[in-house]
Amino acid sequence: MKAQAVFTFMWPVVLLTTAGAIHVQQGDRMSRMEAKMKSASAALASLSANLSSTYTSIGCWNNCPRVWSTSASIGRPHNSVSCGALAEAGGYKFFSVEDGNHCWLHTETSIISRPSDFSTCADGGSSCVTHVYQVCSDVTARAEGCDQPSRGTSCGCGCAIVTGMGSGDATYSHASNYRGIMVSTSAGHNFFSYTDLTSLKNHLNGIAAGTVVAVATNDEPFFHWYENSGNIGTDLNNILVSMGMPAPNGGTLSSDMFRASYAGVGQAGCGSSCPTWTGSVYTARYADVAIVLLFVHRRRPRRRPRRLTRRPSRRPTRRPTRRPSRRPTRRPPRRPTRRLIRHLFRQLFRRPARHPARRTLRGGRRQTRRFLLELPWRVEPEAWLRLAIPT
């Protein structure tokens, strides 16, 4: 799930007197340790919530006065992740976050009749606007035909099975004289005989928009469906397509549908903009059973982008090198310094000397002086000095 837990801690401001200033450092150390421990626990709670809770946004309602149930008010501070984890743990189908961080757990088992005022809003809603979410689970719909090899051994000519829908979980077996189509929602389940397709059509049309719907057949459900008396087969195909479930046999009504199987999971009223998790499976008479396993409303957790450097530069280069140096400069200058420019300019454009002879003489004098200073001088005795003096 795409959400991160955000926890806000309000620390009291304490005025320290001169006598209590001695314990400032110790208090700071303790407060830092407590903050680290609380942030670690918050991160752990966020991780566990991301791994466990599954939910989807169903819209935003003006909640002043209250339009959703208020008996289970959790309070603050929460967001969609932490509030959703509480809703899933408590078995609630709906929850909402209002005024930024106020969590509500709602006792409704289906979406309220009043339509939402806004299709979307902030994660935590706003003042008097509550963002409502629906908790969902993984749904499995299994349809078995009479001539299909993998049908249940205790189901006679096949079973229609739906799991993961809460109150809508059910199994209808041909061994108990059931033959037709099962429709399941979170509020409950209904079974319609293959001869009572008009009641099936009316039931599907009466499901509230946004409700998750699972359909499964057993034995032989399509005899009157493909006969299409009064366009009943065409109407049923259109209703299924409007819920995000492709029609059986690709929408083609023919006798090839005899003893075939059909299973699907969709969302009522989604039309041409159905969620990606909706779908259906159709298998022919002698093929294997039709099974749909969908992860309904599952949100993938966000992946943090990989950090290439520990301390990225504030002003990165526009065209980075293919092989950057191991220790790049932290803040490379935009423009080279003036001293460097002057040095380069002097090296490239040297002026000729005004007095070349004088410079040559100065250079010769320096070399001569250096040569004389480096000679091995020694102190001569006085005897040698007498011999050197002419008489």
Stockholm file with secondary structure:
# STOCKHOLM 1.0

chainA/1-391         MKAQAVFTFMWPVVLLTTAGAIHVQQGDRMSRMEAKMKSASAALASLSANLSSTYTSIGCWNNCPRVWSTSASIGRPHNSVSCGALAEAGGYKFFSVEDGNHCWLHTETSIISRPSDFSTCADGGSSCVTHVYQVCSDVTARAEGCDQPSRGTSCGCGCAIVTGMGSGDATYSHASNYRGIMVSTSAGHNFFSYTDLTSLKNHLNGIAAGTVVAVATNDEPFFHWYENSGNIGTDLNNILVSMGMPAPNGGTLSSDMFRASYAGVGQAGCGSSCPTWTGSVYTARYADVAIVLLFVHRRRPRRRPRRLTRRPSRRPTRRPTRRPSRRPTRRPPRRPTRRLIRHLFRQLFRRPARHPARRTLRGGRRQTRRFLLELPWRVEPEAWLRLAIPT
#=GR chainA/1-391 SS CCCCCCCCCCCCCCCCCTGGGGGHHHHHHHHHHHHHHHHHHHHHHHHHHHHHCCEEEEEEEECSSCCSCCSEEEESSCCHHHHHHHHHHHTCSEEEEETTTEEEEECCSSCCSSCCSBSCCCTTCBTTEEEEEEECCEEEEEEEETTCTTSCTTSTTCEEEEESSGGGCEEEEGGGTCCEEEEEETTEEEEEETTCHHHHHHHHHTSCTTCEEEEEEEESCCHHHHHTGGGHHHHHHHHHHHTTCCCGGGGCCSGGGTTCEEEEEEETTCTTSCCTTCEEEEECTTSCCEEEEEETTCCCCCCCCCCSSSSCCSSCCSSCCSSCCSSCCSSCCSSCCHHHHHHHHHHHSCCCCSCHHHHHHHHHHHHHHHHHHTSCCCCCCHHHHHHHSCC
#=GC SS_cons         CCCCCCCCCCCCCCCCCTGGGGGHHHHHHHHHHHHHHHHHHHHHHHHHHHHHCCEEEEEEEECSSCCSCCSEEEESSCCHHHHHHHHHHHTCSEEEEETTTEEEEECCSSCCSSCCSBSCCCTTCBTTEEEEEEECCEEEEEEEETTCTTSCTTSTTCEEEEESSGGGCEEEEGGGTCCEEEEEETTEEEEEETTCHHHHHHHHHTSCTTCEEEEEEEESCCHHHHHTGGGHHHHHHHHHHHTTCCCGGGGCCSGGGTTCEEEEEEETTCTTSCCTTCEEEEECTTSCCEEEEEETTCCCCCCCCCCSSSSCCSSCCSSCCSSCCSSCCSSCCSSCCHHHHHHHHHHHSCCCCSCHHHHHHHHHHHHHHHHHHTSCCCCCCHHHHHHHSCC
//
